[in-house]
Amino acid sequence: MSKIGYARVSSKEQNLDRQLEALDSVSKVFSDKISGQSTERPQLKAMLEYIREGDIVVVTELDRLGRNNNDLTTIMNEIQQKGATLEVLNLPSMNGIDDENLRRLINNLVIELYKYQAEAERKKIKERQQQGIRIAKGKGKFQGGKRKFEENDPRLNLAFDLYLKGYTDKEVEEQTGINRRTFRRYRQRYNIYRDKLEKHLNKNQSQINER
């Protein structure tokens, strides 16, 4: 049996030190610097392939594994199918329970409750945001969210350069950490296209989305 750690931050600029310090007792750590909303997390995939029956996957918080209920359920199912268990450091410890099956049952129940609570809280936040936007629009004060990247942002310009050199959106995301959907929006905003056909197709898609 081995303890295998997984750590994640949302971008390359963020620091993993706090999570790595909390995971100092594990035998091996896998880490990603990419949004939890992305389905392309290479080190998460490597960790899931590495673990064996009896191993314990350790994370500091449950949202390091995923940002929504469906993702978390899929990942946790894969961990269980490998015969491994999940330990979340900011949730109650089950170390005082000797019966392994009972410990696993209670641990899974606590995680399911945590997932439900986290998902419900995210929905409440979105509802409050939408309510605030509706009120601001009614008063004529809503100006939209602040842009994540300005046109001269070095990371965004690197992404544009890679794209124009022939990299796919997926490859650009892996190289820069910019979500591919976000990147597509910025390409359209700043008219970054490889050819006229692509520009025409994107224009048509934008018109469809506006209907």
ZADO-1210 file (C-alpha; in nm, 4 decimals, padded with zeros to 6 digits):
<atoms>
<atom x="00.0000" y="00.0000" z="00.0000" code="MET" pos="1"/>
<atom x="00.1277" y="00.3456" z="-00.0940" code="SER" pos="2"/>
<atom x="00.0029" y="00.6968" z="-00.0396" code="LYS" pos="3"/>
<atom x="-00.0063" y="00.8868" z="-00.3686" code="ILE" pos="4"/>
<atom x="-00.0556" y="01.2635" z="-00.3635" code="GLY" pos="5"/>
<atom x="-00.2172" y="01.4859" z="-00.6242" code="TYR" pos="6"/>
<atom x="-00.1875" y="01.8655" z="-00.6245" code="ALA" pos="7"/>
<atom x="-00.3276" y="02.1244" z="-00.8640" code="ARG" pos="8"/>
<atom x="-00.3388" y="02.4999" z="-00.9133" code="VAL" pos="9"/>
<atom x="-00.5333" y="02.6772" z="-01.1860" code="SER" pos="10"/>
<atom x="-00.2482" y="02.8487" z="-01.3717" code="SER" pos="11"/>
<atom x="00.1295" y="02.8378" z="-01.4176" code="LYS" pos="12"/>
<atom x="00.1652" y="03.1612" z="-01.2181" code="GLU" pos="13"/>
<atom x="00.0182" y="03.0038" z="-00.9037" code="GLN" pos="14"/>
<atom x="00.2286" y="02.8230" z="-00.6449" code="ASN" pos="15"/>
<atom x="00.1998" y="02.4567" z="-00.5429" code="LEU" pos="16"/>
<atom x="00.4133" y="02.4915" z="-00.2281" code="ASP" pos="17"/>
<atom x="00.1281" y="02.4942" z="00.0247" code="ARG" pos="18"/>
<atom x="-00.0217" y="02.1726" z="-00.1152" code="GLN" pos="19"/>
<atom x="00.3165" y="02.0013" z="-00.1535" code="LEU" pos="20"/>
<atom x="00.4019" y="02.0806" z="00.2088" code="GLU" pos="21"/>
<atom x="00.0724" y="01.9245" z="00.3227" code="ALA" pos="22"/>
<atom x="00.1481" y="01.6165" z="00.1095" code="LEU" pos="23"/>
<atom x="00.5030" y="01.5670" z="00.2409" code="ASP" pos="24"/>
<atom x="00.4192" y="01.2256" z="00.3947" code="SER" pos="25"/>
<atom x="00.3137" y="01.0596" z="00.0661" code="VAL" pos="26"/>
<atom x="00.5495" y="00.8416" z="-00.1371" code="SER" pos="27"/>
<atom x="00.4851" y="01.0108" z="-00.4726" code="LYS" pos="28"/>
<atom x="00.3154" y="01.3322" z="-00.5863" code="VAL" pos="29"/>
<atom x="00.1603" y="01.4182" z="-00.9214" code="PHE" pos="30"/>
<atom x="00.0825" y="01.7843" z="-00.9898" code="SER" pos="31"/>
<atom x="-00.0852" y="01.9954" z="-01.2589" code="ASP" pos="32"/>
<atom x="-00.0906" y="02.3690" z="-01.3218" code="LYS" pos="33"/>
<atom x="-00.4146" y="02.3964" z="-01.5141" code="ILE" pos="34"/>
<atom x="-00.7793" y="02.4824" z="-01.4524" code="SER" pos="35"/>
<atom x="-00.9914" y="02.2192" z="-01.2827" code="GLY" pos="36"/>
<atom x="-01.2522" y="02.2780" z="-01.5511" code="GLN" pos="37"/>
<atom x="-01.0160" y="02.1444" z="-01.8167" code="SER" pos="38"/>
<atom x="-01.0544" y="01.7782" z="-01.9099" code="THR" pos="39"/>
<atom x="-00.6879" y="01.7664" z="-02.0185" code="GLU" pos="40"/>
<atom x="-00.4917" y="01.7289" z="-01.6951" code="ARG" pos="41"/>
<atom x="-00.1935" y="01.5102" z="-01.7882" code="PRO" pos="42"/>
<atom x="-00.0634" y="01.4502" z="-01.4361" code="GLN" pos="43"/>
<atom x="-00.4090" y="01.3578" z="-01.3067" code="LEU" pos="44"/>
<atom x="-00.4319" y="01.1023" z="-01.5862" code="LYS" pos="45"/>
<atom x="-00.0821" y="00.9747" z="-01.5012" code="ALA" pos="46"/>
<atom x="-00.1770" y="00.9437" z="-01.1339" code="MET" pos="47"/>
<atom x="-00.4914" y="00.7449" z="-01.2148" code="LEU" pos="48"/>
<atom x="-00.2851" y="00.5104" z="-01.4334" code="GLU" pos="49"/>
<atom x="-00.0157" y="00.4747" z="-01.1646" code="TYR" pos="50"/>
<atom x="-00.2263" y="00.3805" z="-00.8610" code="ILE" pos="51"/>
<atom x="-00.2767" y="00.0167" z="-00.7662" code="ARG" pos="52"/>
<atom x="-00.5108" y="-00.1812" z="-00.5414" code="GLU" pos="53"/>
<atom x="-00.4730" y="-00.0800" z="-00.1768" code="GLY" pos="54"/>
<atom x="-00.3193" y="00.2607" z="-00.2554" code="ASP" pos="55"/>
<atom x="-00.4526" y="00.5799" z="-00.0984" code="ILE" pos="56"/>
<atom x="-00.4901" y="00.8904" z="-00.3149" code="VAL" pos="57"/>
<atom x="-00.4333" y="01.2020" z="-00.1010" code="VAL" pos="58"/>
<atom x="-00.5429" y="01.5577" z="-00.1878" code="VAL" pos="59"/>
<atom x="-00.5508" y="01.8683" z="00.0306" code="THR" pos="60"/>
<atom x="-00.9049" y="01.9648" z="-00.0775" code="GLU" pos="61"/>
<atom x="-01.1602" y="01.7814" z="-00.2880" code="LEU" pos="62"/>
<atom x="-01.1762" y="02.0567" z="-00.5515" code="ASP" pos="63"/>
<atom x="-00.8119" y="01.9883" z="-00.6398" code="ARG" pos="64"/>
<atom x="-00.9461" y="01.6789" z="-00.8188" code="LEU" pos="65"/>
<atom x="-01.2265" y="01.8585" z="-01.0038" code="GLY" pos="66"/>
<atom x="-01.4537" y="02.1601" z="-01.0041" code="ARG" pos="67"/>
<atom x="-01.7936" y="02.0009" z="-01.0599" code="ASN" pos="68"/>
<atom x="-01.9925" y="01.7053" z="-00.9357" code="ASN" pos="69"/>
<atom x="-01.9779" y="01.5048" z="-01.2592" code="ASN" pos="70"/>
<atom x="-01.5982" y="01.5312" z="-01.2862" code="ASP" pos="71"/>
<atom x="-01.5484" y="01.4380" z="-00.9230" code="LEU" pos="72"/>
<atom x="-01.7811" y="01.1396" z="-00.9509" code="THR" pos="73"/>
<atom x="-01.5998" y="01.0106" z="-01.2601" code="THR" pos="74"/>
<atom x="-01.2544" y="01.0492" z="-01.1004" code="ILE" pos="75"/>
<atom x="-01.3618" y="00.8936" z="-00.7703" code="MET" pos="76"/>
<atom x="-01.5193" y="00.5997" z="-00.9521" code="ASN" pos="77"/>
<atom x="-01.1935" y="00.5402" z="-01.1380" code="GLU" pos="78"/>
<atom x="-00.9999" y="00.5478" z="-00.8095" code="ILE" pos="79"/>
<atom x="-01.2392" y="00.2931" z="-00.6602" code="GLN" pos="80"/>
<atom x="-01.2243" y="00.0711" z="-00.9705" code="GLN" pos="81"/>
<atom x="-00.8481" y="00.0511" z="-00.9202" code="LYS" pos="82"/>
<atom x="-00.9105" y="-00.0742" z="-00.5661" code="GLY" pos="83"/>
<atom x="-00.7683" y="00.2454" z="-00.4166" code="ALA" pos="84"/>
<atom x="-00.9259" y="00.4883" z="-00.1695" code="THR" pos="85"/>
<atom x="-00.9369" y="00.8662" z="-00.1475" code="LEU" pos="86"/>
<atom x="-00.8210" y="01.0744" z="00.1490" code="GLU" pos="87"/>
<atom x="-00.9045" y="01.4460" z="00.1603" code="VAL" pos="88"/>
<atom x="-00.6942" y="01.6273" z="00.4189" code="LEU" pos="89"/>
<atom x="-00.9425" y="01.9055" z="00.5000" code="ASN" pos="90"/>
<atom x="-01.2217" y="01.6537" z="00.5723" code="LEU" pos="91"/>
<atom x="-01.2634" y="01.4579" z="00.8997" code="PRO" pos="92"/>
<atom x="-01.0069" y="01.1795" z="00.9472" code="SER" pos="93"/>
<atom x="-01.1220" y="00.8170" z="00.9662" code="MET" pos="94"/>
<atom x="-00.8002" y="00.6898" z="01.1279" code="ASN" pos="95"/>
<atom x="-00.9716" y="00.5919" z="01.4529" code="GLY" pos="96"/>
<atom x="-01.1978" y="00.3354" z="01.2804" code="ILE" pos="97"/>
<atom x="-01.0320" y="-00.0072" z="01.2636" code="ASP" pos="98"/>
<atom x="-01.2766" y="-00.1778" z="01.0262" code="ASP" pos="99"/>
<atom x="-01.1509" y="-00.0961" z="00.6742" code="GLU" pos="100"/>
<atom x="-01.4900" y="-00.1456" z="00.5068" code="ASN" pos="101"/>
<atom x="-01.6664" y="00.0768" z="00.7601" code="LEU" pos="102"/>
<atom x="-01.3924" y="00.3395" z="00.7293" code="ARG" pos="103"/>
<atom x="-01.4267" y="00.3387" z="00.3495" code="ARG" pos="104"/>
<atom x="-01.8080" y="00.3589" z="00.3704" code="LEU" pos="105"/>
<atom x="-01.8043" y="00.6557" z="00.6085" code="ILE" pos="106"/>
<atom x="-01.5268" y="00.8262" z="00.4103" code="ASN" pos="107"/>
<atom x="-01.7267" y="00.7953" z="00.0875" code="ASN" pos="108"/>
<atom x="-02.0392" y="00.9250" z="00.2605" code="LEU" pos="109"/>
<atom x="-01.8542" y="01.2302" z="00.3937" code="VAL" pos="110"/>
<atom x="-01.7127" y="01.3008" z="00.0465" code="ILE" pos="111"/>
<atom x="-02.0567" y="01.2703" z="-00.1157" code="GLU" pos="112"/>
<atom x="-02.1993" y="01.5153" z="00.1387" code="LEU" pos="113"/>
<atom x="-01.9097" y="01.7528" z="00.0743" code="TYR" pos="114"/>
<atom x="-01.9632" y="01.7292" z="-00.3020" code="LYS" pos="115"/>
<atom x="-02.3329" y="01.8072" z="-00.2607" code="TYR" pos="116"/>
<atom x="-02.2585" y="02.1038" z="-00.0347" code="GLN" pos="117"/>
<atom x="-01.9897" y="02.2432" z="-00.2682" code="ALA" pos="118"/>
<atom x="-02.2138" y="02.2060" z="-00.5747" code="GLU" pos="119"/>
<atom x="-02.5058" y="02.3725" z="-00.3949" code="ALA" pos="120"/>
<atom x="-02.2816" y="02.6606" z="-00.2876" code="GLU" pos="121"/>
<atom x="-02.1553" y="02.7108" z="-00.6444" code="ARG" pos="122"/>
<atom x="-02.5162" y="02.7248" z="-00.7687" code="LYS" pos="123"/>
<atom x="-02.6029" y="02.9829" z="-00.5031" code="LYS" pos="124"/>
<atom x="-02.3048" y="03.1966" z="-00.6048" code="ILE" pos="125"/>
<atom x="-02.4088" y="03.1826" z="-00.9716" code="LYS" pos="126"/>
<atom x="-02.7685" y="03.2707" z="-00.8800" code="GLU" pos="127"/>
<atom x="-02.6494" y="03.5706" z="-00.6758" code="ARG" pos="128"/>
<atom x="-02.4257" y="03.6817" z="-00.9633" code="GLN" pos="129"/>
<atom x="-02.7120" y="03.6583" z="-01.2117" code="GLN" pos="130"/>
<atom x="-02.9417" y="03.8437" z="-00.9747" code="GLN" pos="131"/>
<atom x="-02.6820" y="04.1178" z="-00.9314" code="GLY" pos="132"/>
<atom x="-02.6391" y="04.1459" z="-01.3095" code="ILE" pos="133"/>
<atom x="-03.0166" y="04.1745" z="-01.3612" code="ARG" pos="134"/>
<atom x="-03.0396" y="04.4495" z="-01.0982" code="ILE" pos="135"/>
<atom x="-02.7399" y="04.6354" z="-01.2480" code="ALA" pos="136"/>
<atom x="-02.8865" y="04.6072" z="-01.5981" code="LYS" pos="137"/>
<atom x="-03.2159" y="04.7457" z="-01.4708" code="GLY" pos="138"/>
<atom x="-03.0292" y="05.0471" z="-01.3341" code="LYS" pos="139"/>
<atom x="-02.8188" y="05.0802" z="-01.6497" code="GLY" pos="140"/>
<atom x="-02.4950" y="05.0155" z="-01.4580" code="LYS" pos="141"/>
<atom x="-02.3901" y="04.6728" z="-01.5869" code="PHE" pos="142"/>
<atom x="-02.0743" y="04.6855" z="-01.8019" code="GLN" pos="143"/>
<atom x="-01.9892" y="04.3150" z="-01.8140" code="GLY" pos="144"/>
<atom x="-01.7040" y="04.1286" z="-01.6504" code="GLY" pos="145"/>
<atom x="-01.3462" y="04.2473" z="-01.6567" code="LYS" pos="146"/>
<atom x="-01.1405" y="04.0926" z="-01.9337" code="ARG" pos="147"/>
<atom x="-00.8962" y="03.8278" z="-01.8196" code="LYS" pos="148"/>
<atom x="-00.6332" y="03.9271" z="-02.0795" code="PHE" pos="149"/>
<atom x="-00.5491" y="04.2578" z="-02.2440" code="GLU" pos="150"/>
<atom x="-00.4339" y="04.2574" z="-02.6068" code="GLU" pos="151"/>
<atom x="-00.0678" y="04.3054" z="-02.5086" code="ASN" pos="152"/>
<atom x="-00.0671" y="04.0262" z="-02.2476" code="ASP" pos="153"/>
<atom x="00.2539" y="03.8178" z="-02.2991" code="PRO" pos="154"/>
<atom x="00.0816" y="03.4838" z="-02.2350" code="ARG" pos="155"/>
<atom x="-00.2030" y="03.5654" z="-02.4735" code="LEU" pos="156"/>
<atom x="00.0428" y="03.6760" z="-02.7423" code="ASN" pos="157"/>
<atom x="00.2432" y="03.3555" z="-02.6967" code="LEU" pos="158"/>
<atom x="-00.0825" y="03.1630" z="-02.7459" code="ALA" pos="159"/>
<atom x="-00.1545" y="03.3596" z="-03.0652" code="PHE" pos="160"/>
<atom x="00.1975" y="03.2877" z="-03.1963" code="ASP" pos="161"/>
<atom x="00.1652" y="02.9153" z="-03.1274" code="LEU" pos="162"/>
<atom x="-00.1755" y="02.9065" z="-03.2952" code="TYR" pos="163"/>
<atom x="-00.0490" y="03.0861" z="-03.6071" code="LEU" pos="164"/>
<atom x="00.2414" y="02.8383" z="-03.6225" code="LYS" pos="165"/>
<atom x="-00.0096" y="02.5545" z="-03.6544" code="GLY" pos="166"/>
<atom x="-00.0666" y="02.4437" z="-03.2926" code="TYR" pos="167"/>
<atom x="-00.4175" y="02.3170" z="-03.2137" code="THR" pos="168"/>
<atom x="-00.6329" y="02.4806" z="-02.9474" code="ASP" pos="169"/>
<atom x="-00.5659" y="02.1799" z="-02.7226" code="LYS" pos="170"/>
<atom x="-00.1884" y="02.2145" z="-02.7696" code="GLU" pos="171"/>
<atom x="-00.2068" y="02.5897" z="-02.7036" code="VAL" pos="172"/>
<atom x="-00.3966" y="02.5199" z="-02.3805" code="GLU" pos="173"/>
<atom x="-00.1332" y="02.2678" z="-02.2715" code="GLU" pos="174"/>
<atom x="00.1512" y="02.5104" z="-02.3479" code="GLN" pos="175"/>
<atom x="00.0000" y="02.8279" z="-02.1992" code="THR" pos="176"/>
<atom x="-00.2698" y="02.7173" z="-01.9557" code="GLY" pos="177"/>
<atom x="-00.5313" y="02.9319" z="-02.1350" code="ILE" pos="178"/>
<atom x="-00.8609" y="02.7448" z="-02.1595" code="ASN" pos="179"/>
<atom x="-00.9338" y="02.6609" z="-02.5252" code="ARG" pos="180"/>
<atom x="-01.2852" y="02.8135" z="-02.5157" code="ARG" pos="181"/>
<atom x="-01.1461" y="03.1344" z="-02.3679" code="THR" pos="182"/>
<atom x="-00.8706" y="03.1334" z="-02.6288" code="PHE" pos="183"/>
<atom x="-01.1240" y="03.0996" z="-02.9138" code="ARG" pos="184"/>
<atom x="-01.3134" y="03.4028" z="-02.7822" code="ARG" pos="185"/>
<atom x="-00.9947" y="03.6100" z="-02.7752" code="TYR" pos="186"/>
<atom x="-00.9025" y="03.4979" z="-03.1275" code="ARG" pos="187"/>
<atom x="-01.2381" y="03.6216" z="-03.2520" code="GLN" pos="188"/>
<atom x="-01.2128" y="03.9450" z="-03.0497" code="ARG" pos="189"/>
<atom x="-00.8707" y="04.0327" z="-03.1968" code="TYR" pos="190"/>
<atom x="-00.9288" y="03.8783" z="-03.5424" code="ASN" pos="191"/>
<atom x="-00.6585" y="03.6142" z="-03.5156" code="ILE" pos="192"/>
<atom x="-00.7224" y="03.3669" z="-03.7977" code="TYR" pos="193"/>
<atom x="-00.5043" y="03.1351" z="-04.0005" code="ARG" pos="194"/>
<atom x="-00.6972" y="03.1921" z="-04.3214" code="ASP" pos="195"/>
<atom x="-01.0080" y="03.3594" z="-04.4675" code="LYS" pos="196"/>
<atom x="-01.2140" y="03.0388" z="-04.4589" code="LEU" pos="197"/>
<atom x="-01.1682" y="03.0058" z="-04.0849" code="GLU" pos="198"/>
<atom x="-01.2709" y="03.3693" z="-04.0372" code="LYS" pos="199"/>
<atom x="-01.5830" y="03.3112" z="-04.2447" code="HIS" pos="200"/>
<atom x="-01.6790" y="02.9988" z="-04.0464" code="LEU" pos="201"/>
<atom x="-01.6251" y="03.1724" z="-03.7129" code="ASN" pos="202"/>
<atom x="-01.8323" y="03.4698" z="-03.8249" code="LYS" pos="203"/>
<atom x="-02.1195" y="03.2399" z="-03.9215" code="ASN" pos="204"/>
<atom x="-02.0952" y="03.0574" z="-03.5869" code="GLN" pos="205"/>
<atom x="-02.1061" y="03.3892" z="-03.4002" code="SER" pos="206"/>
<atom x="-02.4193" y="03.4898" z="-03.5904" code="GLN" pos="207"/>
<atom x="-02.5814" y="03.1559" z="-03.5013" code="ILE" pos="208"/>
<atom x="-02.4929" y="03.2005" z="-03.1336" code="ASN" pos="209"/>
<atom x="-02.6504" y="03.5473" z="-03.1288" code="GLU" pos="210"/>
<atom x="-02.9917" y="03.4194" z="-03.2481" code="ARG" pos="211"/>
</atoms>
